Every structure is written in C-alpha cells, then in structure tokens.
C-alpha cells in the first residue's frame, strides 16, 4: 500500500507550545521526520508507519516537558532496535506493544515529576496511529483525537475522549455541541502522568480503504472546530493534504481557539490489497479454524456413533445359520418357522427376532439373506431362505441349524 503524510503545529494565541508530535513513514529503518512535502508517496513496509500527537499540561513549561517525554518514549520503543519481528507477528502482539508503549510513557512522565519538583503535576494526552498490515491501530489517553474520513462514509471518530464532558454526553446530559462550550470541557479523566492512577489506554483497530484520510489532532483543534466543519475542510481539500492541514488550522483560529493546535494527516493513495491486509489474514484464519472445528465435530460424532454401535454389538455374536421357510409375498410383520422348536418374527427392515426358542423368551437379531433361494417347498409361494442369526451372548443351541454356538 502507498500513502502520503503531513503534520504540523501552531502555537495559536499562546506564548509557548505545549504540544508535540512525531512521524515515521518507515519503522523498518527507524526514520523520524517532520513531513512538509504532502506530495511525497511512501510504501507501507513490514513494520509500518506511525504518527503521534501529544498535548502537554502543567504550569510554566511543564506541559511541554511532559509531551516531549511522551514523544521521546515512543521514538525509543519504536526504534529499529526495539521494534523486533516478534512485536509485529500478530494482531495481539501489536496491541500488546502499543499498550506497553503508552504505559512506559506514563512511567517516564511520573518519574520526571518525582525527581524534578519544578515539573510537579505535569501530564500529557497522547494519541498514536500505527499503520501496519494495511490497518491502523489507534491508542490514546485523554482528549486528543483520531478521525477517519472517506468520500463514501464521511467523517468518523476512531477514538472517544477520556473527559468529564464526554461522560456527560454518554449519560445523555449534554449534546456534542453543548460539550464544546461547557466550562469543564478541559477536565480529562485519563492522561500520562496522572499521580492518582495508572495509565489505561484504549486501543482500536481500523481497516484502511483507498483514498481514506486519518487525522490525529490535539483538542486545540477539535475542542473549537466541530466535526461538521472538519468534514467540510477535508472534503474540500481531500486531494491535497497540505491544504487540509493549513485549512484546518485556519478554520480553528477563525473559531477563536486560544490553545495550541497540532495535527497529523495520513492518506492511503492506492488500493488496499485485501488478501494481504490484516483483515484478510484474520478472515482466512477464521475460515480455517471453522473448517477444522467442523471436521473435528464430524470426527467426534462418527466416533460416538461407532462406539455406540460397538456397544450394541458387544452383547451379540453369531449364533449360527439355518434354513427356514418364508413366504415370498411376506410384507409387514408375520411369523416364520422351521422344523426346530423356534418361532421367528420378521419385518420389512430385514430384521427377525426369535420370540420363542424352546420356551426361552430370548430376543435375537436376525439378518435374513432374503435374496438367496435355497430350495422351493411344495407350495410355490414359499421360499426356503438361509437366515444368518446373531444374538445375545448367553449359550444357545438352535435345533436344526448348520452350526451351534455356546
């Protein structure tokens, strides 16, 4: 898959910029850049590409320190040396590593606060987009966001804010529009460096399409520019990522943003090979596992049936053969007999039970060879047939049989 990148930040109306970002178009070689040429096209290599946005918080310059630590941690963990083949071998390992990276960033921010009193109470949001296997893995803490845009599906949030107002929206107490102007809209419920809790990042996987745009941004943008306005800008400039970036910043400043504005944009520029995509791999794995389970079920059922039949047969064995007279026209259920003291009952299922043998009420399964004529009796309608008898294991001698069985 081929793609394009652009990223940037604007201090806005503030004196300093507490936001930070980083981009690596090819993690296989560990190249970290600030992309300014939106026309350059990259190939998505085996270890993928990554974009990160962090929005620092804290007095003085502490927020800037926290966001810088977040970015440097990601650069460290996603370096060529640390990003091994084992990390990218599966969907599970990718998610696990993303979570590990965010937790490590949280630890490092807290450690710096502990050893440097001047940075006390500092923290940072973080949102990461890791593009690999033709999918994007999103991990985040706080209210920095990830969006997806396509001409067909419009604008969609891939992340959900960890914030006080988002909880109110989820509870139905605020609308999205009301949340943007709420006086407590700056209160976040999860972040890097929170001294009262461990980092608990959320992670989602999104499968990419041709011409899809992925946007990461700090709340300096999405806290002032509503989703409809973001959609309009992307729709009007979807063929030019640089213009998308500049227009989003301009639109946000026009709406009165007094915060730093940081964003990163990714665009898939060709068809996403379905067979090579992670979604395709997972579907193939699902089909393979399902097929295996079907075979396993068939095997178990077959084994169960075999065991059941075997159990039925364990109480029976061959008792012998004898000649008996059976009417050719016999249908349904009736009686046949031979010269011995045996009366047999036959039916259309080709099974015959001896219901009386020498006064013994012993039931025996009989498989008559109905198509084997031995000799005709004086009555032409009757046929002498040889009956192969199997039955219970109890000793039994059939008078008139060719063989006897104990």
N, C-alpha and C positions, 0 to 999 in steps of 0.2 A: 504494500500500500504506500502511496505517496501522499505527502502532506506539506502544508505551509504553516509558519509560526510568526507571531508578532507579540510583543509585550512592551509595557511601559508604565510609568508612574508620573503623577503630577502632584506637587505639594499643595495645590489648591490655595485656600486663603490662610493657611497656617505658616508659621515661621520655619518649622522643620518637618521633615518627612519621617514618620514612624513606620511607614510601610516598607516592605521588602519583597522582592520576587527573584526567581531564578528559572532558567530554561535550559534543558539539554536535549537537543534533537537526536542524539545518538549515544545512548548509555553504554553501548558496547565499546566505545572508545573513550567515554568519560569526558566529553567536550561540553563545557558550560559556557553559555553565550548570553548576550543581550541582543535578541533578534531585532534588527531595524529594517531589514530588507524583506518585505512581505511577499516578494515575488520569487524568492528562492524556494526551491522544492527539495524535499528530503525523502529518503526511503525509510520506512519503518523497519529497523533492524531487529535482530532476535531478542535483544534486551529492552527494546522500546525507546520511547522518548518521555520526557517529564516536564511539567510546568508546576510551579509552586508560587503561591501568594500568601504573605503573612502580614497581619495588621497588628502592630505593637500597641501596648497600653502601659501607662505608668507616668509618674511625674517626671519633670525635667526631660532628660533624654533617655529615660529608662525603657520606654516603649520601643524606641529604635534599637536598643541593645537586645531586647527580647526577640524581636522579629529577625534580627541579624543572626542570633543564635539558632533560631528555628531553621533559617535558610542554610546556615553552615552545617547543621546536623544532617539535613537532607543531602547536601553535597558529599558529606563524609560517608554516610551509609549507602549512597548510590554511586560511589566511586567505582571505577573499573575493578579495583582490587576486592572490594567488599561485595559487589553485586555478582555473585557466582551463578553458575548454571543451576545449582541446586535451588537457588532462590526463585528462579523463573520456570521451574519444571512443571508447575501445575497451578490451577486456579487457587487452590488452598494455600500453597506456599507464597504466592504473590500477595494475597490478602494478609497472611500472617506477617510478612515482611513490612508491608505498609503500616500495619498496626504497631509493629516493633519500632519503626522509624519515628512515628508520632510520639510514642511513649518515651523514646530516648530523647527527643527534643524537649519534652516536658521535664525530664530529669535534669537536663543541662541548664534549662532556664532556672529551675528551682535551686540548683547548685550555685549558680552565679549570684542569685539573690541572697543566698546564705553567706557566701564569702565576701560579698560586696554590699555593705549596708546602704550605699547610695542608690542601689538599684532595687531596693525593697519594694514589694508589692507589684513588681512589673509582671507583665504577661503578654500573650500574643494569641491571636487567632491563627489558624493555618488551614489552607485548602490545597490539596495535591491532586493532580491529574496525571496518572501514569498510563501512557498509551503503549499497549503491548498485545500481540496476538490479535490485532485488528479490533480490540476493545479498549475501553478506557476505565481504569479503576480510580474511583474518587474516594479520598479520605479527608475528613475535616473535623475541626473543633472550632466552635464559635459561630459567628455570623458572616464570615467571608463565604461567598457562594460559588457554585458551579452550575452552569446552564448548558443546555443543548439547543441548537437551532437548526432546523431544516425547512426548506421551502414548503415541503409537504405537511409536516407536523407542527410547524411554528416553533414557539419558544417554550422550553420545558425546564423547570428546575430539577437538577440532579441531586442537590443537597437540601437539607432542611435546617434552618437556623437553630443553633443552640442559644436561645434568647428568651427573656421574660415575655416579650410581646408575642413571640411565636407560640408560647404556651397558651396565651390568652386567645390567639387565633384558633388554635387547635381545640380549645374549650368552647369555641363559639361566642366568646365575649367581645371579640374585636374582628373587624374585617381587615383584609390586607391593606387597604387604603388607610384605615384608621391607625394601623400599627406603625406605618411610616412616620406619622406625625405625633405619636404617643410620647409623652415626656420621659418615659422609661425605656425608650427604644434602644438606648445604648447599653442596657444591662444584659450581659451574656451569662449563660448558665454553665458553659464549659469553655475551658481555654488552656493553653500551655502556661505553666507556672502557677496555677491556682493552688495556694497552700492548703486549702481545705479538702482537696480531692485529687485522686489520681486521674491521669488522662484516660478518657474513654472515647476514642474516635469512632465515628460511624464510617462505614465503607459500603459503597455500592459499585456494581459493575454495569456498564452501559456499552452496548454493541454498536459500532460505528457504521454509518452509511456514507455513500458517495456524496460529496459537497456538504457534509454536516460540519457545523462550526461548534466548537466547545469553548465556552467563555468562563474564565475564573476572574473574580473581582473582589475587592475589599468592600466593606459597607459604605465607604466614601462614595462609591458609585451606586450600588443597589439600595442604599439607605435613602437616596434622594431621587433616583430615576426609577420609576415604576416599570414593571415587566412589559407593559404595552409600549412604552417609549423605547425600551431596549430592543424589543421586537422590531419596531419601525426602523430603527437605525440599522440593525443587522440586515433586514430585508432590503433596504435601500442600497446597501453597500456590500452585499454578500460576496461579490466578486473581487473585492479589494479590502484585504484585512487591515492595511494601514489606515485606510479611510474609516473603517469600522472603529478602530482604536481612537483616532482623533475625534470622530464624531460623537462617540460615547462620552469622552472626557468633556467635550464642548457642551453637550446636552446636559451633563451633570452639573457643570459650573453654571450654566444658564438657570438651572432649577435651584441654585442657591447653596450648593454643597459647601460646607465650611470644614471639610475633612480632607485628608489625603485621598487621592484616587489612584488605584492601581489595578491593572487588568492584564490578562494574558489570553491570547486567542490562538486556536488551532483549527485548521480546516483540512479535511480529507479531500484530496483532489482527484482521486480516481476510484474505480470500482473496488469494493472490499471483497476479496475472494472468499466466498462462503466456505469452501472446503478447507481453507487454511485458517479461517477465523476460529477463535476460541469457542464461539457458539456452535460452529460446525463440529469441532472436536468433541464438545460436551454432548451434542446430539448423537454423534456416532458412538460415543461411549455408552450413552443411554440405550440406544438401539441394541448394541452388542450385549449389554447386561440383561436387557429384557429378553433377548433371544436365548441367552444362557439360562435364564430363570424358567423360560417356557420348556426348554429341553430338560432341565432339572425336574420340573413338575411332572412332565411326561414320564421320566425315568422312575420317579417315586411312585406314581400311580401304577405304572407297569410292574414295578417290584411288589407293590402292595397286592396287586391282583394275582401275581404269581404265587406269593406267599399264601394268599387266601385259598387259591386253587389247590396248592400243595397241602394245606391244612385239611381241605376237604378230602383229599386223596389219601391222607395218612391213615384213615380208618377203613380203607378199602384196598382189596387186592383181587387179582384174578382168581375166580373160583372154578373155572372150567368151561367147557363147551358142551352143548348137547343139541340134538335135533328136536324140533318141535313143529307142530302143525299150526300154521297161522293163515287165516283167510286172506286171499289176495285183496278182496274188496274191503278189508277191515279199515274203518276210519273211526276217529274219535277214540273212545275208551271202550275196551272189551276184555274178554278173558281168552287165554290160550292155555293149552296143557299138553304134556307129553305122557309117556307111559309111566313116568315116575309119580310119586306122590307129591307133585308140585302143581300149583295153580299160579299162573302169572297174569299180570295185568299190563296191558300195553297202551300206548297213547301215540298221538301224531308227532310228538317231539323225539321219537326214536328212543325212548327210554321205557324200560319194562321193569316193574317191581315184582319180585316174588312176594306175594302177600300171605302165602301159606306153604310151608315146607315141612312136611312130616309133623304138623301140629305146632311148629315153631312160627311165631309171627315175626319173621326176620325179613326186613326190607333190603332188597338187593337191587342195585342199579344194573340194568341190562342194556347192552348196546347191540341190538339185533342187526345182522347183516341182511337187510331186507331185500337186497337185490341179488342175493346168492341162492339160486334154486338148487336144492339137493335132489329131491325126487318128488314126484306127484303122488298123491294118495288116490284112492278110488274116486273121490269127489274132485272133479277138475277145478272147482273154485278154490280149493285149498292148496297151499304150497308149503312144503316142508322146508324150513329155513334153519340154518345153523346160528344159534344165539351165543354170543360171547359174553360171559357173565363176570361182572366184578361186584364185590360187595364187602360186607363187614369182615373184620379180622377174626371173628370168632370161628372156631373149627366148624366146618360144614361139608358134608358129603352129598353131592347131588346124584341121586339114583338115576341111572340112565345116561349120565354124562360120559363123555370120552375120557375125561381126566377128573380126578378128585383132588381137593386141596385141603390141607389141615390148617 
